Amino acid sequence: GDSVTQMEGPVTLSEEAFLTINCTYTATGYPSLFWYVQYPGEGLQLLLKATKADDKGSNKGFEATYRKETTSFHLEKGSVQVSDSAVYFCALSESYGQNFVFGPGTRLSVLP
Amino acid sequence: DAEITQSPRHKITETGRQVTLACHQTWNHNNMFWYRQDLGHGLRLIHYSYGVQDTNKGEVSDGYSVSRSNTEDLPLTLESAASSQTSVYFCASSLAGPGAEQYFGPGTRLTVT
């Protein structure tokens, strides 16, 4: 079945550092790909998405590019802030269904 | 503004009791989902519904049930609560069709003593 693998962390960075969180997937067909963010005590919020190969999703300084050749959707941000501290989930939407498959989540801590 | 709400936000119950967690969305979405989130397991799908009167089992459905009598609500019932069901429960909804993003509620923290 479809699956998502991501670095589990925790990842600890200093403010203004460059962030990369790796995400790779296994899927049949052409899934849509997502990054969700979860702040402490809250539900998941959509951060960005991409629906086809070579699409780049971006939001709040975060970016990720749908790479079909490497089955990857790595999350990047050029300069992280303390307020970016959260858990980040990579997910895919099944090509032939409507359900999601989530990665295990990566906890990010940004220190001032 | 459209939203998805869950109640209660926190619940403590005893082993063996029946518990119902509420989920209500005003997005008018066809699809609704229940997940549980546990350390080391990420998000796991419990049940889902693609429309009124439609319900389906997810990967961890044992001990849980749902019913969908209208578009807005998908209550989750624990028939006989067990300590293994202590978790944080999230409800989500989405439009129908592949690639539709899911919108999540704020979660319910359930403790079974």
Boltz contact constraints between the chains, C-beta under 6 A:
constraints:
  - contact:
      token1: [A, 32]
      token2: [B, 99]
      max_distance: 6.0
  - contact:
      token1: [A, 43]
      token2: [B, 90]
      max_distance: 6.0
  - contact:
      token1: [A, 43]
      token2: [B, 104]
      max_distance: 6.0
  - contact:
      token1: [A, 43]
      token2: [B, 105]
      max_distance: 6.0
  - contact:
      token1: [A, 43]
      token2: [B, 106]
      max_distance: 6.0
  - contact:
      token1: [A, 43]
      token2: [B, 107]
      max_distance: 6.0
  - contact:
      token1: [A, 44]
      token2: [B, 104]
      max_distance: 6.0
  - contact:
      token1: [A, 46]
      token2: [B, 101]
      max_distance: 6.0
  - contact:
      token1: [A, 51]
      token2: [B, 99]
      max_distance: 6.0
  - contact:
      token1: [A, 93]
      token2: [B, 99]
      max_distance: 6.0
  - contact:
      token1: [A, 98]
      token2: [B, 31]
      max_distance: 6.0
  - contact:
      token1: [A, 100]
      token2: [B, 102]
      max_distance: 6.0
  - contact:
      token1: [A, 102]
      token2: [B, 42]
      max_distance: 6.0
  - contact:
      token1: [A, 102]
      token2: [B, 43]
      max_distance: 6.0
  - contact:
      token1: [A, 104]
      token2: [B, 42]
      max_distance: 6.0
  - contact:
      token1: [A, 105]
      token2: [B, 42]
      max_distance: 6.0
